[in-house]
Amino acid sequence: MGRFDGKVAVVTGGTSGIGLAAAEQFVREGAYVFITGRRQRELDEAVQQIGQNVTGIQGDISKLEDLDTLFDTVKREKGHLDILFANAGLGSFLPLGEITEAHYYKTFDVNVKGTIFTVQKALPLFPNQKGSIILTGSTAGSMGVPAFSIYGASKAAIRQLVRNWILDIKGTGIRMNVLSPGSVVTPAYDELFGSELDNYLEQAKTDVPLGRVGQVEEIANAVMFLASEESSYLNGIELFADGGVAQI
């Protein structure tokens, strides 16, 4: 018996990193999972890696028509939704003085606009208004990081949205929480840090109280906790999975 037997979950940004690790664990624990990704090849590879009880739907969460396709498919194939892990997001470095309009829109269209409408369009699918919604935040939403202000601001917005949304859905059985990872090795880090990745990981040994970066499986474990009845009285919180770095 798994914690999520008979449950239906959606994981946006589920083709790699934290999203893929969470999707795999949901399936291992009995759920049927719909994952999204912008690139079809990576989506197909993720579906093959998960192996069973999974449907991949290509799309960009910043495009409302793609979100409609996602949730129309969930409704048609399963009829309802129990868990939403709104995980898709992106970020890149640009310091003050070099920030461009394109950089701002690219970040906010996905991280803020995309997340807003992911959650809003998912809500009607929760049966009897019960279920769990988890949104991916970041320690960057609470800490200063050089050249990372736009990304940090987008993740701070996620935290504030949830504070308001739990009041909008007050009285339902839907719980909504933010999971904020710290430094976690994912394929996105290769693109973000490039040739500086090894130096960054070495510096993390000094900066993070646990003395290391996290692994995607550790973040997925936190997702499972927030999705399960083990966290049944947690609502509106920000759970940091960061080795302690945002607490010092």
HELIX and SHEET records of a PDB file:
HELIX    1   1 GLY A   17  ARG A   28  1                                  12    
HELIX    2   2 GLN A   40  ILE A   50  1                                  11    
HELIX    3   3 LEU A   64  GLU A   77  1                                  14    
HELIX    4   4 GLU A  101  PHE A  108  1                                   8    
HELIX    5   5 ASP A  109  GLY A  114  3                                   6    
HELIX    6   6 THR A  115  ALA A  122  1                                   8    
HELIX    7   7 LEU A  123  LEU A  125  5                                   3    
HELIX    8   8 PRO A  127  GLN A  129  5                                   3    
HELIX    9   9 THR A  139  GLY A  141  5                                   3    
HELIX   10  10 SER A  149  ASP A  168  1                                  20    
HELIX   11  11 PRO A  187  PHE A  193  1                                   7    
HELIX   12  12 GLY A  194  GLU A  196  5                                   3    
HELIX   13  13 LEU A  197  ASP A  207  1                                  11    
HELIX   14  14 VAL A  216  ALA A  227  1                                  12    
HELIX   15  15 GLU A  229  SER A  231  5                                   3    
HELIX   16  16 VAL A  245  GLN A  247  5                                   3    
SHEET    1   A 7 VAL A  54  GLN A  58  0                                        
SHEET    2   A 7 TYR A  32  GLY A  37  1                                        
SHEET    3   A 7 VAL A   8  VAL A  11  1                                        
SHEET    4   A 7 ILE A  83  ALA A  86  1                                        
SHEET    5   A 7 LYS A 130  THR A 136  1                                        
SHEET    6   A 7 GLY A 173  PRO A 181  1                                        
SHEET    7   A 7 GLU A 238  ALA A 241  1                                        
END                                                                             
